[in-house]
Amino acid sequence: MGDGVDVTGLAARLRAAVSDRTAIEQLTDDVPDLDLRSAYRVQRELRSQAGPLAGWKLGVTSRAKQAQVGVSDPIYGFLAAEHAIDLGAPLDTTELIHPRAEPEIVFTLGRDLSGPHVTAADVLAATSGVAVGVEILDSRFRDYRFTMADVVADNTSAGRYVVGTPVSPSGIDLRLVGVVLEHNGEVVATASGAASLGHPAAAVAWLARALHAEGEGLTAGEVVLSGGLTAAVPVAPGDVVVASIDRLGGIELACR
């Protein structure tokens, strides 16, 4: 299935949606045989033209969400370096279609990591720092309506991201850290680090194994957004989002 998919054409359709800042219908509406394998080929085509990369991001890392959408594994996408937001800088919502914010635990790798049997312990040993992150999702599909193949092709709705100051993971049980998401001064969601695959390092280990299967791996200096820890909240000009995680600190992101 999916071998006859026009990968280049679908990638161009997604790039046009980004540049036009206009939502499109999901790809599977007229390419029903788009499967996950072909969707990752579309994503790699986007990556080949994305410029320098900063790292990777994980999606659908909640076991409850996986059951809801009928998958047993997360999905992954890439982080373009140009889409990073500096600490203290605002999010320019005019560059996006319908942005949403979610809190993440971000890993910075201190050394390369690859292989078919990478574990969460391997990830922690290879990690130079962990930090609070805010990911800005921005699906290119109208009304955030998509299949799993659609969202993989669309680089897992990657939009923008901001990463806080890293701290050593030593002595921190990332499963148990409390997570709070505030939107315009109101607490809109809470969670713990375990919301990402039971342990966020387990999510990064899954990514390392998945990349190895494609002949790739994680590289020293890369950052990995280990999966949204709460539901994402829509943001608009004038909004302020604050993500706080025990032991890791907090990030305030203003939107304009």
BELPE-V823733 format. One record per backbone hydrogen bond with DSSP energy under -0.5 kcal/mol. NH is the residue of the N-H (numbers start at 1). CO is the residue of the C=O. If there is no record, write none. Layout:
# BELPE-V823733
NH_CO / NH_CO
This chain:
# BELPE-V823733
5_2 / 7_5 / 10_6 / 11_7 / 12_8 / 13_9 / 14_10 / 15_11 / 16_12 / 17_13 / 18_14 / 19_15 / 20_16 / 21_17 / 22_17 / 24_140 / 29_26 / 30_27 / 31_27 / 34_31 / 35_33 / 39_35 / 40_36 / 41_37 / 42_38 / 43_39 / 44_40 / 45_41 / 46_42 / 47_43 / 48_44 / 49_45 / 49_46 / 50_47 / 54_79 / 55_79 / 56_223 / 57_77 / 58_225 / 59_75 / 66_62 / 67_63 / 68_64 / 69_65 / 70_66 / 71_66 / 75_59 / 77_57 / 79_55 / 80_78 / 81_52 / 83_80 / 84_81 / 85_161 / 89_86 / 91_254 / 92_90 / 93_91 / 95_92 / 96_93 / 100_137 / 101_233 / 102_135 / 104_133 / 106_104 / 106_131 / 107_224 / 108_129 / 109_107 / 109_222 / 110_126 / 111_126 / 113_218 / 115_208 / 118_115 / 123_119 / 124_120 / 125_121 / 126_122 / 127_123 / 127_124 / 128_108 / 129_108 / 130_167 / 131_106 / 133_104 / 134_162 / 135_102 / 136_160 / 137_100 / 137_135 / 138_157 / 142_24 / 144_141 / 145_142 / 146_144 / 151_147 / 152_148 / 153_149 / 154_150 / 155_152 / 156_151 / 157_151 / 157_154 / 158_154 / 158_155 / 159_136 / 160_136 / 161_83 / 162_134 / 164_132 / 167_130 / 172_169 / 173_171 / 174_172 / 176_173 / 177_173 / 179_191 / 180_244 / 181_189 / 182_180 / 182_242 / 183_186 / 184_240 / 186_183 / 188_181 / 188_186 / 189_181 / 191_179 / 193_177 / 194_175 / 195_192 / 196_193 / 197_61 / 197_195 / 198_194 / 199_196 / 202_199 / 203_199 / 204_200 / 205_201 / 206_202 / 207_203 / 208_204 / 209_205 / 210_206 / 211_207 / 212_208 / 213_209 / 214_210 / 214_211 / 215_212 / 216_211 / 218_113 / 221_109 / 222_219 / 223_54 / 224_107 / 225_56 / 226_105 / 226_224 / 229_103 / 233_101 / 235_99 / 238_255 / 239_236 / 241_253 / 242_182 / 243_251 / 244_180 / 245_249 / 246_178 / 248_245 / 249_245 / 251_243 / 253_241 / 254_252 / 255_239 / 256_91
